[in-house]
């Protein structure tokens, strides 16, 4: 269990990942609105910009069973294939797969893209249908965390933090050594 934190402060980067509360901070000092402290379910806020312009979101999605591992080559290939498909209504940018959760950035592909909630349901269902080990179901937790980015600097800062998750978890010495990460589409704000 992580150590207690001061009210309205995010946990430090060295604390273990956990769902609930405040997912993955961009810095140790960022203030959190009091209505988000200890949140047990994510609030999926509406996009701030036109549905296709300047909307890049950062996602955290966790596995639904301790038997599921995302840090496998066949799973990595499956996710990239689904996210790259022309039928995917959103463009996935940078991503990193950890054993029990994944992080990625995504943006609507066009003005006619599926709404966020529908797209998240679509790709998670596609992955679940094609999962190489069906006995591991359920693959995903019901909910996920998302946060809209406000400027390019925020993307770069958050990507640097996320791609170093395997280093902080002591899986590899350098982020470049982690094989379960990449970029499918370049995203800009």
N, C-alpha and C positions, 0 to 999 in steps of 0.2 A: 504494500500500500504506500502511495506517495506521501511525503511529509506534508503536514498542513501548510496552506499558503495564506498570505494576508488577504482579507476581503478585497475583491475587485482587482486582484493581480493574477496574471497567468502563472501557471507553474513554470519552473525553470526548465530549460532544454534538457537537463540531465535526468529529469523525472521520467519514469517509464510511460510509454504510450498507453492510453486508456480511452475508451469511449465515454461519453458523458462529460459534463463540464465544458472545458475549453480545449478543443483539439489543436494540437501543434501550434505553438506560438511563433510569430515572426521575430520576436525579441523578448527578453526576460522582463522588460519593464512596461510593456504595453498595457494600458488600462482596458478593462473589460466593463461594458455597461452592466449595472447591477442586475438587470433582468436576465443576463446571460450567465451569471455566476451559478454554478451547480446545475445547469440545465441538463435534464436527463434525456431530452429529445431535441434534435436540431430544429431550428426555425428556418425554413426555406423561404427566404425573402424574394420578392419579385425582382426581376432584372431592372437595373437603374437606367439603362440606355435603351435605344431602339433595339428590338429583339435580335438584330443581326450585326449591330455595329458597336464595337468597343466593349463587348461583354465577354470577359474571360473569367472563368470561375475556377476555384481551387477545390478539389474534392478529397475526402478521406472516406474509404469504404472498407469495412471490416468483414472478415469471414464469419460464417454462421456456425461453424463447428470446429472444435479443436483438431479434428482429423484433417481439415483442409489446410493445405500449404500452397501459397502462391509463388514461392521461390523455386519453381520447377520449370525446366525448359519447355515442356509441352503446354503448361499453363500460360507461360509468357507468350508463346507462339499463338495460342488460342485468343488471348486478349488482344494482341496486336492485330490479328486477322479480323476480328469483329469490329474493333475501333477503326480500322482502315477501310472497311467495306463501304462502297458507295451508298448503301442503304442506311448507313449511320448518319443521323441528322445533325450530329455535332462533330466538330473536329477536336481530336485529342492532341494536345501538344506534348509537353514533357511529362513523364510518368516514372514512378519507381514502385516496384513490387517488393514488399517485405513478406516474411513468412505468413503473418496473420492479418495484414491489411495492405492497402495500396493507396497511393496518392497520385493525383494527376490534375492537369489543367485542361480545360475544354472551353470551346466557344461554339455558339450556333453556326451551322454551315451556311444557312441562308435565311431570308425572311420567312420562309415556309417550314423551317425546322420544327420538329416536335417540341412541345414544351418540355422543360427540364425534367419534370417528374416522369413524364411518359418515356423520354429517352433513357433515363436511368433504369426504369423498369425494363425497357426493351433490351439493352445490352446485357443486363444481369440475367435476364431470362435466356438469352441466346447462349451466354457462357454456361449457364446451368444445364441447358439441353445438350450441349456438346462436351460437357465436362468429362475428362478421360477416366475418372473413377467415380461412377454414380453412387457408390455406397457411402461416399463422404458427405452426401447432402444432409442438411441444407448448406449450400455454398456461401450464401451471403446473409449478413444481418439484414433485418427489414429496413432499417434506416441508414442514412449516410450523412456526412457533414459536408456542407458547401459554403464557400465564401466568395463573394464577387471581389475581384481585384479592381483597384482604382487607377493605377498608372503602371507603366512599364517597369519602373524602379521596384515596385512592389512584387512584380512577377519574378524578376531576377533575384531579389532578396529571398523570396519564399522558395524558389527552385533551389538555390544554393543550400538553404536549410534542409529541404526535403531530400535532396540527393545525397546528403551526408548522414541520413538515418542509418544506413548499413554500417557506417564507420562508428557512430555513437553506440550502436548495438554490438560492436566488436565482431561483426561478421567479416569485415575486410579492413585493411589498413588505409586504403584510399578509395574514395567514391568511384574513381575510374575503374577499380577492380570489380565492382558489383555488376554482374551480368544481367540483372533483371531490371533494367532501366532503359530509357531511350526517349526519342522524340519522333512522333508520327507526322505532325504538321507544325510548321512555325506559326505561332499565334502572336498577334500584336493588339495593343489596346488603342 
